[in-house]
């Protein structure tokens, strides 16, 4: 029988850390961001279903409508979808003729993904719903506040990202 390594338990948090109840859910940015994205995705669900799409498929098509031929690992980062989930979504998108895969020209182990004409048309059918949902998020927010908010989100992403993209 092999001996299991001893793993020290994590250190308890310092006593002076504020508790979530003290901060409040409505003042905790990760909670608010999750709520907003949850509502955004839900608002698109019916239209996506009509087109045979799920949130991971929609995200992949959206990224591919802007970035031509990313590597699958890059597409996973840009679309914010776990690679295993993305792989299944890409299989289904490929079977539906919405994307095509090609071996990378410099690394035969890597695969690039491209939007097909059919994929472009499908995404174009969903895009007006995405624009409407986006506009609803920013309703009543002046343009200057919006630009500041987007700049803050970009800084936050830079602070936490693990990839250069």
C-alpha positions in Angstrom: 0.0 0.0 0.0 1.4 3.4 -1.0 1.5 6.2 1.5 -0.7 9.2 0.7 1.0 12.5 1.0 0.0 14.6 3.9 -1.7 17.8 2.8 -1.9 20.6 5.2 -5.3 22.2 5.5 -5.6 25.7 4.2 -4.9 28.4 6.8 -8.0 29.9 8.3 -8.8 33.4 6.9 -7.7 36.4 9.0 -10.3 37.5 11.5 -10.4 41.0 10.1 -11.7 39.9 6.7 -15.2 41.3 6.0 -17.9 38.7 5.9 -20.1 38.4 2.8 -23.1 39.4 5.0 -21.3 42.6 5.9 -20.5 43.4 2.3 -24.0 42.4 1.1 -24.8 40.5 -2.1 -25.8 43.7 -3.8 -22.4 45.2 -3.2 -20.4 42.1 -4.1 -19.2 42.5 -7.8 -18.9 38.8 -8.6 -22.4 38.1 -7.5 -23.8 41.1 -9.5 -21.8 40.0 -12.6 -23.2 36.4 -12.3 -26.7 37.7 -11.9 -26.4 40.0 -14.9 -24.9 37.3 -17.2 -27.5 34.7 -15.9 -30.3 37.1 -16.9 -28.7 37.9 -20.2 -28.3 34.3 -21.1 -31.9 33.5 -20.0 -33.2 36.3 -22.1 -31.6 34.7 -25.2 -32.6 31.1 -24.4 -35.8 30.9 -26.4 -34.3 32.4 -29.5 -31.2 30.2 -29.2 -33.4 27.1 -28.9 -35.3 28.0 -32.1 -31.9 28.0 -33.9 -30.8 24.8 -32.2 -28.2 26.7 -30.1 -27.2 26.5 -26.4 -25.2 29.1 -24.6 -21.8 27.5 -25.3 -22.7 27.2 -29.0 -23.9 30.8 -29.1 -20.7 32.0 -27.5 -18.6 30.0 -29.9 -20.5 31.4 -32.9 -20.2 34.9 -31.5 -16.5 34.7 -31.1 -16.1 33.1 -34.5 -18.1 36.0 -36.1 -15.3 38.3 -34.9 -12.1 36.2 -34.8 -11.4 34.0 -37.8 -9.8 30.6 -37.2 -8.8 30.6 -33.5 -7.2 27.5 -32.1 -9.7 25.5 -30.0 -7.9 26.4 -26.8 -8.1 30.1 -27.7 -11.8 29.7 -28.6 -12.4 28.2 -25.1 -10.8 31.2 -23.4 -12.7 33.8 -25.6 -16.0 32.0 -25.3 -15.6 31.4 -21.5 -16.5 27.7 -22.0 -14.7 24.8 -20.5 -12.8 23.0 -23.2 -14.7 19.7 -22.7 -18.0 21.4 -23.0 -16.8 23.4 -25.9 -15.6 20.2 -27.7 -19.1 18.8 -27.5 -20.6 22.0 -28.7 -18.2 22.2 -31.6 -19.0 18.6 -32.6 -22.7 19.5 -32.8 -22.0 22.8 -34.6 -19.8 20.9 -37.1 -22.5 18.2 -37.6 -24.9 21.0 -38.3 -22.6 22.6 -40.8 -22.2 25.8 -38.8 -18.4 25.5 -38.3 -15.5 23.7 -39.9 -12.3 22.5 -38.3 -8.8 22.6 -39.9 -5.5 21.4 -38.7 -3.2 24.3 -37.8 -0.6 24.9 -40.6 2.3 25.0 -38.1 1.2 22.4 -35.5 -0.6 19.3 -36.8 -1.7 18.5 -33.2 -3.7 21.8 -33.0 -7.0 22.6 -34.6 -8.4 25.9 -35.8 -12.1 26.6 -36.0 -13.9 28.6 -38.7 -17.4 29.8 -39.1 -19.2 28.5 -42.3 -21.6 30.6 -44.3 -24.5 28.7 -42.7 -22.9 29.5 -39.3 -22.7 33.2 -40.2 -26.4 33.2 -41.2 -27.4 31.4 -38.0 -25.5 33.9 -35.9 -26.9 36.8 -37.9 -30.4 35.6 -37.0 -29.6 35.7 -33.3 -27.6 38.9 -33.3 -30.6 41.3 -33.1 -31.8 39.5 -29.9 -28.3 39.9 -28.5 -28.2 43.6 -29.3 -31.6 44.0 -27.7 -30.5 42.2 -24.5 -27.3 44.3 -24.4 -29.3 47.5 -24.8 -31.6 46.4 -21.9 -28.6 46.0 -19.7 -27.5 49.5 -20.3 -30.9 51.2 -20.3 -30.9 54.5 -18.5 -27.1 54.5 -18.2 -25.4 57.6 -19.7 -22.8 56.9 -22.4 -19.9 58.3 -20.2 -20.8 55.9 -17.4 -21.0 53.0 -19.9 -17.6 53.8 -21.3 -16.2 54.0 -17.7 -17.8 50.7 -16.7 -16.4 48.9 -19.8 -13.0 50.3 -19.1 -13.2 49.1 -15.5 -14.3 45.6 -16.6 -11.3 45.5 -19.0 -9.0 46.4 -16.1 -10.6 43.8 -13.9 -10.1 41.1 -16.6 -6.5 42.1 -17.0 -6.1 41.7 -13.2 -7.4 38.2 -13.1 -6.7 36.7 -16.5 -4.5 33.6 -16.8 -4.0 34.0 -20.6 -2.7 36.8 -22.8 -6.1 36.9 -24.4 
